[in-house]
Amino acid sequence: MNTEVWCDFVAGWIGGCAGLLVGHPMDTIKVRQQALGNVSAISGISRTFKYEGVLSVACPVDLVKIKMQLQTEGDGSAWGKSKKTTAPRYGGPTACLLDLYRTAGLRGCYYGLGSMAIRDVPSFGYYMVIYEMMIRQIAGREDAASPATLMFCGGMAGAISWMTIVPIDVIKSRVQADDVVNPQYKNFWDCCVKSYKNEGLSVFTRGFSMVILRALPTNGAIFLGYVTSMNLLRSSMSGTRESRVADCASA
């Protein structure tokens, strides 16, 4: 693996971790709003921390993440009305993944993959386009951008791209929250139709405020972590190469 690829990998990992640390608590509330019923952002936050504490922020693997985020004491009508009296179904992400595999095989581990692709494939494309356009307009190039510029451009790109896919994200969350053995929804489209019939058009904006609130700091942190790490790694690698050249020249 050449130096540039290695730097890119490590910087991407650091950026992803930074985004996760900043945004995952809000992501938990967003998923619960979308899958458990018409719950306000403030109510969702207060119920989660009051009855489950800070440890109700779980694992970032998407399907497992959603299954663990929805380990509450009841459905949307009961959630947050009293303290949990039963232990969570899953002891951790590994236990959750193994349970999905035992229940429905390999297919169960990829449940909702189609819905996820519908959401992510186009949105990631214009997310990066928006970010690059803003960076070029403000700073000229990415490695010359200030931390504030990186936070602003990353946050705005994330918020704008998420605004366009909230309806799809609602359906994705509901599909992945469904029972893999006895599903309520046949597919993505069936979930759209049933959700609309049961809850009206407003269901497709469920969690919108939390999505935007999460997108701004999360994506800002991702690009700040990525670009800062990348610059430091490149500088470190460059310094190491120059030191080796100098050593060889003096030998």
N, C-alpha and C positions, 0 to 999 in steps of 0.2 A: 504494500500500500504506500503510495508516494506521500510526501509531506503535506501537500495541499489537501488531498482527500482526507488524511488523518485529522488535520486541523478543522476541516469542515464538519467531520463527524463529531468530534469532541465539542465544538462550538454549538452545533445543532442540539446535542444532548443537553448542554448547559442551558441553552435558550428554552428548550422544552420544559426542563425542570423548573426554571424560573416562572414560566407561564402557568405551570401546574400549581405551584405553591401560591401564586397570587390569585388564581381564578377558580380553583376547584371547589372551595366552599360555596361560592355562588352557583357553580354548575350543579351541585347537589340540590339546591333550592329550585333551580330552573327545571330540572328533571321531575321533581316532585310536583311542581305546579302543572307540568304538562301531562303527567300520567295519573295523578291522584285526584284531580278535580280542580274546581275554580277556587284557588287559594291565592291570596294576595302575596306579594313579595315580603312585606313586613311580617305578615302572619306566618309565612313559611319559615322565615329566619327565626322568629321568636319560638315557634313550636319545636323546631329542630334542636336549638340550643337548650331550651327549657327541659325537654323530655329526653333528649339523647346525648346532649353535650357535644364538645368539640370533636370527639372521636367518631361522630357520624360523618365525617369526611372520609371516604373509602379509597378504592383503587382506580387508577386512570385508564385501565383497559376497557374499551367502550361497552361491550355487552356485559361484562362482569361488573363494571362500574355502575351501570344502571341497575342491575339486579341487587347490588349491595346498597345503592342509594335508596332503593325502595323497600328496604327492610324496616318498615314502620309497624306500629301496633294495629293498623287497620287500613281500610281504603280511604278515599278522600273525605268521606263524611265523618269518619272516626278519628282520623289522624290528628294528633296533638290535643285530644280532649282529656287524656289521662296518661299517667306514666305507663310505660311498657311493663307488662307483667310476664312476658315470655322472652326467652333468649333469642337473639337473631338466628335466622335459619343457617346462615353461613358464618363460619369462624374466621374466614379470610378469603382473599381472592382465589387462592389455589383450591380451597374447598369448594368454592362456587363453581369454578371451571370444571372440576372433577364431577360435581353433581350434574352439570349440564351434559357432560360427556356420557355419564352413566344413564341419564334419563333419555337422551335422544341421539347419542352417538356424536360423530364429528359434525354432523349437520347442526346439532344443538349448539355447538360452540361458535357457529357462524350465523346464528339466527339473526335476521334483520340486516344481513350484509347488503342486500339489494337496496333497502331503504337508505342505508348509510352511503352507498355509492351515489344514489340520486341526490343526496344532500351535499356530499363532499367534492365530487369530481368537478362540477362547474364552479362551485364557490371558492375552492382553493386557487383556481385559475385566475379569476378576477381579483381575488384577495391580493395576490402577488403583483398583479398589474397595477392596482391602486397604490400599493406601497411603493413600488418602483417609481411611479409617476410623481408621487408626492416628494420622495427623497430627492429626485433629480431637480424638481422645481425649487426646493428649499435649500439643499446643500450641494447639489451638483453630482455628488457620488456618495455611496454608502459609507465608505471608510473615513470620509471627511465630516460626517454628520455628528453633531453634538449629542450627548445623552438625551437632552430634552427633545431634540428633533427626532431621534429614533423612537422615543416613547410616544410622541405625538403621531408620527406617521404610522407606526405599527398599530397604535390604538385606534386611529381613525379608519385604517384599512380593515381592521378586524370588525369594528362596529358597522361599517357600511356593508361589508359582505354578509355579516350575520343578519342585518335588517331584511335582506332579500330572501333568506332561507328559513325564517322562523316557522312558517307553516309546515315546511317539509320536516324541520327538526321536531315539531310536535308529533307528527305521525311516526317518525323514526323512534322517538322515545316510547311511544305507545306500543309499537310493534315489538320492540326489544323487551319491554316490560311484560309482554304477554306470556302466557303459559306455553312452553314449547311442545307439550304433549297434547293438551286440549286447548288450542288457541281460540281466542275470541275473534281474531281477524284472519282471513284467508291470505291476504297479501296487503301491499301498500295501499292500493286503490280501495280495497274493501274497508280498510281502516279509515280512509278519508271519508267514504260515504257514511259509515256507521257513526263516526264522530260528529259529522255535520248533522245527521238526523237526530242524534241524541242531545247535542249541546248547541247547535246553531253555528253560524259563521264565526262567532267570537272565539270558538275553540282553536282556530288556526292562528290566533295571536297570543295564545296562552304562554306566559313566561317571557313576553317581549321585553318588558322593562329590565328583568334580571339578565336576559341575554346581552343587552346593550351595556348594562352596568358591569357585567363580567368581561365583555369583549375589550373595553377600553384599557383597563390596567393589564389584563392578561396578555393581549397581543403586544402592548407596549413593552412589557417585561420580556416577552419572547425575543423581540428584535434587539432590545438593549442587551440582553444576555448573550445573544448570538454574535452580534457585531463586535461588542466589547471583547468577548472571548476570542473571536477570530483574529482581531487586531493584536491582542496580547500573544496568542500562539504564533502568529506569523512573525512578530517581532522577536520572540524567543527563538524560533527556528532559524531566523536570519542571523541573529547574534551567534548562535551555535555554529552555523556554517562559516561565518567570518572568522571565528576563533580557530576553527579547524584549518582554514586556509592559512592563517597567520602562523600556526604551529608548524605546518608543513613547510612554509617559506623559511622559517628560522632553523629548521632541522638540517 
